[in-house]
Amino acid sequence: MNERLLTRRRLLAAAGAMAATVGWQGQLSAQALLPTPAQTTGPFYPVAIPADADADLVVVAGGVPYRGGETVDLAGRVLDRNGVALGSATIEIWQCDARGYYHHPNDRGGRADPAFQGFGRAAADAAGRYAFRTIKPVAYSGRAPHIHVRVLAPGRRPFVTQMYVAGDPANERDALYARARREAPGATIAVDFDPTPGSASARWRATFDIVLA
């Protein structure tokens, strides 16, 4: 079977499993949800979108499998404040490699591992679900572990935020994390990374639902 088709099936299966675990519904609650706080795009959004920009960041087309980080199945939904799915959204993520380097010419000489894609895109399905396979984020100078997230939804301005690792001690020393907590108390910006013993796909799984105001 084609490796990309197999990877896509694995990602969709991971998203479906998480949906079942947390009991996703077409409408989550009669009460308004807290919007995900917007955060800075940062200096390392790609200068040019890479040729391989799919949802599996640990397999680069024409390269060798990435061995430098702890793999994660990351999934979630894109919703509005009423819990209604935004099924036509495009989700982008980008992050540093396991040594703390971005694929960007301004990040200390472009030292990022070429076996790690560093950027990916996924299309939400009709229920707003998306899924990626990537690595657990790591800290680097001045920043807690995080993954940048950008959402493009029809009729809305591009939305950018950052997702953090729940319980990581570096969170409380991160100025951007602290600012988001002050400006949007109670909103979810840090998520649990749960181990997946025996999984052939990833060592961890994480769920990050994105609520657009």
N, C-alpha and C positions, 0 to 999 in steps of 0.2 A: 504494500500500500504506500502511496505517496506520503513522504514524511510530513509535509505541510498539512495535508488533509488529516493525517493521524493526530498531529499537534492540535489542529482546530477542534477535532472531536474531543480530545482530552480537555481542552479549555472549556468547551461548552458543557461537558460532563461535570467538570468541577463547579461551574456556575450553577448548574442544576442541583448538584448535591448541596451546595450552600443555601440555595433557595429553599430546599426542603428542610434543612436544619433550622433555619430561622423563621420558617413559616411565612415566606413572602406572599403577599396578596396584591391584587391590582390596586387596591386602595388600603394603605396601612392603618389609617386611623381617622376618626371623624375630627380629631383635633389637629390644628396646624402643627406641622413639624418645624423644628428649629433649622433655619437655613445653615448650610455649611459656610463657614467664614471664608471670604476671599483672602488670598495671600499673594505676595509678589511672585511674578514669573521668575525672577532671579536672572543672573547674568549668563546662564548656561543653556538656555533654550537653543536647539540646534540652529546654526547659521543656515544650513540647508538640510531638508528632510532626507535622511539616509535612504538609499535604494531599498534596503530591507527595513521596513517599518511596520512589520506585522505585530501580532499580540504575544508572540513568544520571543522574549528578549534574551533567552539563553541559548538560542540556536540562530546563528548568523548564516545567511545564505552563502554557500560556498566555503564556509569555514568549519572549524572543529567545534564540538560542543563545549560550552563554557564550564570550567571547573573551579572558578575562583571564588564563588559565593554560595550561600545557602539558598536553594531554590524555594520559591513561594508561588502558590496558586492564589492570585489576587482576584477577587470578584466583588460585585456589588450591583447596585441599581442607581439609576439617575431618575430623580423624582422632583415634583414641585412641592410646594409647602403643604398641599392637601394630600400628599401621598400618591398623586397620580403619576404614572410612569411616563417618562419622556422617551418614547421608543425610537425616535429618529436621531438621537444624539450620537456624536462621535467623541470618544474619550481618548486622550493622549496622555502618556506618562513618560517621564524621563528622570534619570537618577544617575548617581556616580557608580562606578564599579566597586568591587570589594576592597580596593585599596584607596578609595576616596577620590578617584579621578573621573571627570566628565569627558564625554566626547565633544570637546569644544576647544578651538584653537587658543582661547584665552585662559584655559585652565592649566597653568603650569607646563606649557609646552606640549599639550596634546598627548599625554602619557596613558590615556585610558586603554584598557585591555581590548584589543581588536576582536576577541572572541565573545565579548559582551556587547549586545546591540545598543544598550543605553537609552533607547527611545522606542516607543511602540504606539500603535493606534489600534483601536477596536471600535466596532459599531455596536451600539446597543440594540437588542432585539425588541420585539413589540412590547415586552413587559419591562423594558428599561434596563435589562440585565447586560452586563459586560463582564469580560474575563481576560486576564493576562497571566502569563507565566514569566516571572522575573526573579530577582534575588532579594533577600531580606536586606533592607537599607542599612548602611553603616554610617557612623559619625565621621566627620572630618573637621578640620580646624574651625572652631566657632559655631558649628552646627550639630544639632542632634540628628540621628538617623531619620531620613524622610524621603518620600517620593513625591515629585511634582506631578500635579494632575491638571489637565486642561480639558474643559468640556465645551463642545460646539453643538448647540441645540437650535433648531429652526426658530426664528423669531426672537432670539435672545442674543445678547452680547456674549462674546467668549468669556468663559468663567475659569479662573485659575485659583487653585488652592494647593495645599501640601498635606500629605498624610504622614502621621508619625507612629512610632511604635509605643503602644501603651506600656507604662511602667518603666520605660528606659530612663535611667538616672540623668542622662544628658538633657532630657526635655526641660527640666527646670532651669537650666543654664542657657537655654536657647532663647534669644530675644524675640524672634519671630513667633515661636511657640507661645511664649508668655503674652505677647501682644494679642494673638488670636484668642487666647483664653480670656483676656480682659474684655475684648470687644464683643465676644460671642459666648458668654458663660453658658455652659450646658450643652453647647453644640459639640458634635463628635468630630475631633480632628486626630485623635490617637486611637488605634485599633489593636485588638489582641492578635498575636501571631500564634496559632495553635499548631502543635506538632502533628504530623500525619504519618505515624509509624506504618511501615509497609507500603506506602504509596510509591508507585512507579513514576509519578509525575513530579512531585515536589516534596521537600522536607517539611514545609510549613504551609498553612493556608491562612488567609486573612480576608475579612469582608469589610468593604468601605462603601457605604451608601452615601451618595452625593445629593444634597437637597438644594435646589436652586430657588432663590427668592422670587 
